[in-house]
Amino acid sequence: MRILVVCGNGLGSSFIMELNVKKALAELGKEAVVEHTDLATARTEKADLFIGANDIIHSLDDGTRKIIALDNVMNVGEIKEKLTPYL
């Protein structure tokens, strides 16, 4: 499984989200390839799952992508809760 973590610029917040997604996966006993990128690049990428902040991630929704919108990108509990149905 490839998970792409997305933020506006693909730098700070997406890197922190990537670490939190990896932590959530570890706590759930699951493995996946997790990478971070910016919103523009994400539009051209293929992944099994796209994760990002609620305010930007919906712009990736083309009806075919699986998307998780986070209210709090720092909350590992929220990430685990929203990630579990896709694992």
N, C-alpha and C positions, 0 to 999 in steps of 0.2 A: 504494500500500500504506500502510495506517495501522498503526503500532505504538504500543501503549500500554504504558508502563513504570510498574510498580506497586510501591508500598511501603505500609507500614502507615498512615502519616499523609499521604503525598503531598507531602512537603516535601523535606528534605535528601537522603536516600539515593536517592529516585526521580529527583531533578534530576541528581545525579551520574551515575546509570545512564543517564539520557537523553543526557547529553553523551558518555558512553562508547559508547552504541549509535550515535549520530551519527558518532563517530570511526570505529567499526568499519565502518559502512556506507561512509564515505568511503574507507577503506583497501581495501574490497572493490569500489569503483567503482560502488556502487549508491545509489539514492535512495529515500527513504520519508518520510512524515510521521510524526514521532516526538514524542509528548507524554507527560507524566508525570501521575500522579494517585494518589489514595489507594485503598485496597482496597475500601471501601464504594462509592465512586463507580464504580470499575472494573466492579463487578457489573452496573451499568445501562448501560454503554457498549458500543458496537460497535467492533471493531477486527479487522484481519486477523491480528494477532499480539499476544499479551500476554507481557511479560517481567517477571520479578521474582525476588526472592531465594527460594531453595529452601524456606525455612521458612514462607512465606505464599502463594506463587503457586498452590499446588495447591488452595487453597480456591476458586479461580475455575474450576476444571475441572468443567464441566457436561457433558462429553462432546462438545460442539460447538466449543469454543474451541481454537485453536492456542496452546499455552503453552510458553514456555521458562523452565525453572527454573535459576537461576544459583547455583553454589556460592560464587563470589566475584564480587560485583557490581562490583568495581574492575578485574577482569581483562579487558582488551579482547580478548586472545587467546581466552579462553573464550567471550566474546560472539560473536566472529567465527565460531568453530567451531560453536557451536550455532545461529547465525543462518543460516549458509550454506545448509542444506537447504531453508529456507523462501523463499529468494530466486530 
